[in-house]
């Protein structure tokens, strides 16, 4: 509407952008969409099972495997607009 593009065309562009972003994240762990956001991956280590104190109570916690977390951070120029 605002840019005279059809919904079908825009969805194809966004799908290809997501595909490119996923490939870049696997390769270098950082992907930047200029003027919008920076997407990073981080490896979270595994946690051991055991007892932990949560809100003053001792709770049994299960072990969790290591995993990769994906986070997006807005660029500074976008933050300054709000």
Secondary structure as a PSIPRED ss2 file (coil, helix, strand):
# PSIPRED VFORMAT (PSIPRED V4.0)

   1 X C   1.000  0.000  0.000
   2 X C   1.000  0.000  0.000
   3 X C   1.000  0.000  0.000
   4 X C   1.000  0.000  0.000
   5 X C   1.000  0.000  0.000
   6 X C   1.000  0.000  0.000
   7 X H   0.000  1.000  0.000
   8 X H   0.000  1.000  0.000
   9 X H   0.000  1.000  0.000
  10 X H   0.000  1.000  0.000
  11 X H   0.000  1.000  0.000
  12 X H   0.000  1.000  0.000
  13 X H   0.000  1.000  0.000
  14 X H   0.000  1.000  0.000
  15 X H   0.000  1.000  0.000
  16 X H   0.000  1.000  0.000
  17 X H   0.000  1.000  0.000
  18 X H   0.000  1.000  0.000
  19 X H   0.000  1.000  0.000
  20 X H   0.000  1.000  0.000
  21 X H   0.000  1.000  0.000
  22 X H   0.000  1.000  0.000
  23 X H   0.000  1.000  0.000
  24 X H   0.000  1.000  0.000
  25 X H   0.000  1.000  0.000
  26 X H   0.000  1.000  0.000
  27 X H   0.000  1.000  0.000
  28 X H   0.000  1.000  0.000
  29 X C   1.000  0.000  0.000
  30 X E   0.000  0.000  1.000
  31 X E   0.000  0.000  1.000
  32 X E   0.000  0.000  1.000
  33 X E   0.000  0.000  1.000
  34 X C   1.000  0.000  0.000
  35 X C   1.000  0.000  0.000
  36 X C   1.000  0.000  0.000
  37 X E   0.000  0.000  1.000
  38 X E   0.000  0.000  1.000
  39 X E   0.000  0.000  1.000
  40 X E   0.000  0.000  1.000
  41 X E   0.000  0.000  1.000
  42 X E   0.000  0.000  1.000
  43 X E   0.000  0.000  1.000
  44 X E   0.000  0.000  1.000
  45 X C   1.000  0.000  0.000
  46 X C   1.000  0.000  0.000
  47 X E   0.000  0.000  1.000
  48 X C   1.000  0.000  0.000
  49 X C   1.000  0.000  0.000
  50 X E   0.000  0.000  1.000
  51 X E   0.000  0.000  1.000
  52 X E   0.000  0.000  1.000
  53 X E   0.000  0.000  1.000
  54 X E   0.000  0.000  1.000
  55 X C   1.000  0.000  0.000
  56 X C   1.000  0.000  0.000
  57 X E   0.000  0.000  1.000
  58 X E   0.000  0.000  1.000
  59 X E   0.000  0.000  1.000
  60 X E   0.000  0.000  1.000
  61 X E   0.000  0.000  1.000
  62 X C   1.000  0.000  0.000
  63 X C   1.000  0.000  0.000
  64 X E   0.000  0.000  1.000
  65 X C   1.000  0.000  0.000
  66 X C   1.000  0.000  0.000
  67 X E   0.000  0.000  1.000
  68 X E   0.000  0.000  1.000
  69 X E   0.000  0.000  1.000
  70 X E   0.000  0.000  1.000
  71 X E   0.000  0.000  1.000
  72 X E   0.000  0.000  1.000
  73 X E   0.000  0.000  1.000
  74 X E   0.000  0.000  1.000
  75 X C   1.000  0.000  0.000
  76 X H   0.000  1.000  0.000
  77 X H   0.000  1.000  0.000
  78 X H   0.000  1.000  0.000
  79 X H   0.000  1.000  0.000
  80 X H   0.000  1.000  0.000
  81 X C   1.000  0.000  0.000
  82 X C   1.000  0.000  0.000
